[in-house]
Amino acid sequence: MEFVWFRNDLRIHDHEPLYKALEGDQPVIGGYLFSSRAHEWSEAGFRRQSAKRSRFEVESLLALHQQLSQLGVPLLLREGSAMEEWRTWLNEHSITRIHAYTHPGSEERDDEQALKEIAEEFGIQVIFYEGDTLLHPDDLPFEMEKLPGGFTSFRKKIEDKDILPRKPLPPPYEQTPFMLEEQEKSGKELMSRFRELEASIYVSGGEQEALRRLYDYYYGSKHVLTYKERRNGMLAMDDSSKFSPWLANGSLSPRTAYWNLKQFEEEHRANESTYWLWFELLWRDYFHFLLRQKGDKLFLQSGVQGMEVEWEKDITVFDKWRDGETGYPLIDAAMKQLSATGYMSNRARQNVASFLTKNLGIDWRWGAAWFESQLIDYDPASNYGNWQYVAGVGTDMRKFRAFHVIKQGERYDEKGEFVRYFLPALKHVPNEYIYAPFRMPEDVRKQANVQLGIDYPFPIVNLQESLDKRQEVYKQATFKK
Ligand SMILES: Cc1cc2nc3c(=O)[nH]c(=O)nc-3n(C[C@H](O)[C@H](O)[C@H](O)COP(=O)(O)OP(=O)(O)OC[C@H]3O[C@@H](n4cnc5c(N)ncnc54)[C@H](O)[C@@H]3O)c2cc1C
């Protein structure tokens, strides 16, 4: 019997392990391990995986379970430590070969190691495939150890050599339905998990949902043609593709996203916006390759630069950031959006990360951990890579840079629609003050019906003073050899 281990690749199309397993003449079964790490607690006092992320995971698995049934493939589920659960599976089923994608995260690699060890004990072959990125690692024009230290030179190397993603695989074969008692049990378990999770998220999980969004964004609404102009928007669904949650858990293969984009360009039009979507997908690849190159350094406080900066660990201040109570509307609206929906735009992510690290001076890993818990598109490489980048300890380290969170709001949400949506207390504040309500004169404040300190907080820091202070701290940074 052939076994396909599903991980962050919850789809049936363009799925090499599944394709290869079904190509043979042995019956195929699939399996998924719910990670016990989801229940762990972070240093800053919250669960590593929120109900929102769990809900997206379960929805994606329900869809996968159904798709696999149509191929005649049962899906087994287990929860616990990889080593023990593998032992149970291998004892209960006569598995001869295991197929799985490899994933670059440190914990994911630990799980792979656990599988390798146990498979050796049982004398079973394990085949790992590469498939989390748009470009196949073997097609890169350099060795992984020579990955450029900055995104721009990475992108140029790819574009100069005209390296393209490989084409997606043909649809998978079907097999004569292969029934296992556990199959029905898995369906019931997923339904009961689903019912328990009352979380609000902005998209639904599963490959069909991903493809629906893809076709609508390209062919239906054709919003992809205005991506470059709109992508800094923070509120509307169509400000950007919103492919990220499905890419993160593999319901959508990046190659499918790319080759459909190419087809759209051929049938309709190519413009700067369609190019920019490829550009952003390359950013994702860059962080995934960086994780392969740097390993654990992507998760260390000193970052890939080995830069030792002094960080604050003030839980009261952190909680104000986390709960959207900083007195800076751009930050507060964005943090409330994250808690309410499991999403935040790229523009807002950059600002809240900059504010936490460059104004509040809080350990960037606390912020990254909160994102990990809340984002339904959480992806270890993109999350920790971007956090390091904004915190100034990652790639492309330039001189101390920070976002001015008032000016950014005024620039990217001129009419204050984003803020008013998530901070109803500021509904009647005139545009002029919407990003700095503390500047409102008394008469305007009265008219807007906002009492600072009661309806909306006073700023927790002075922007310029806190930046100056942090800059001094960064100047004292030392570098690990
Ligand atoms: C501090 C911080 C943390 C982040 N954490 C994550 C994360 O955990 N998971 C995640 O998928 N993205 C993360 N991002 C990147 C980016 O914000 C999201 O990918 C994007 O907002 C998702 O929305 P979208 O799909 O509409 O993106 P679009 O703008 O439509 O972009 C298309 C795709 O390109 C990729 N992409 C775009 N920008 C980036 C980027 N800066 N880095 C890597 N890939 C990118 C994503 O896969 C995205 O789905 C983070 C960014 C920051 C600044």
The ligand as a Gaussian input file, in Angstrom:
#p B3LYP/6-31G(d) Opt

LIG

0 1
 C        5.362000      41.487000       9.221000
 C        4.805000      40.687000       8.045000
 C        4.378000      39.373000       8.236000
 C        3.880000      38.625000       7.160000
 N        3.457000      37.334000       7.377000
 C        3.019000      36.592000       6.326000
 C        2.587000      35.253000       6.508000
 O        2.629000      34.687000       7.604000
 N        2.108000      34.577000       5.424000
 C        2.058000      35.152000       4.178000
 O        1.615000      34.498000       3.223000
 N        2.498000      36.400000       3.978000
 C        2.958000      37.146000       4.999000
 N        3.353000      38.443000       4.780000
 C        3.429000      38.948000       3.397000
 C        2.177000      39.686000       2.870000
 O        1.767000      40.664000       3.780000
 C        1.012000      38.739000       2.568000
 O        1.457000      37.672000       1.761000
 C       -0.099000      39.459000       1.806000
 O       -0.544000      40.577000       2.528000
 C       -1.238000      38.491000       1.567000
 O       -2.316000      39.092000       0.895000
 P       -2.594000      38.771000      -0.623000
 O       -2.635000      37.310000      -0.853000
 O       -3.796000      39.534000      -1.029000
 O       -1.287000      39.329000      -1.305000
 P       -1.002000      39.888000      -2.764000
 O       -0.546000      41.282000      -2.611000
 O       -2.135000      39.633000      -3.665000
 O        0.281000      39.043000      -3.239000
 C        0.171000      37.785000      -3.905000
 C        0.955000      36.752000      -3.153000
 O        2.335000      37.083000      -3.152000
 C        2.930000      36.677000      -1.916000
 N        3.452000      37.859000      -1.214000
 C        3.054000      39.147000      -1.349000
 N        3.813000      39.950000      -0.574000
 C        4.684000      39.144000       0.066000
 C        5.728000      39.385000       1.010000
 N        6.043000      40.613000       1.462000
 N        6.417000      38.318000       1.473000
 C        6.143000      37.056000       1.054000
 N        5.172000      36.787000       0.157000
 C        4.458000      37.818000      -0.325000
 C        1.822000      36.027000      -1.091000
 O        1.884000      34.645000      -1.267000
 C        0.561000      36.621000      -1.692000
 O       -0.560000      35.795000      -1.534000
 C        3.842000      39.213000       5.857000
 C        4.262000      40.536000       5.684000
 C        4.729000      41.260000       6.768000
 C        5.190000      42.689000       6.539000

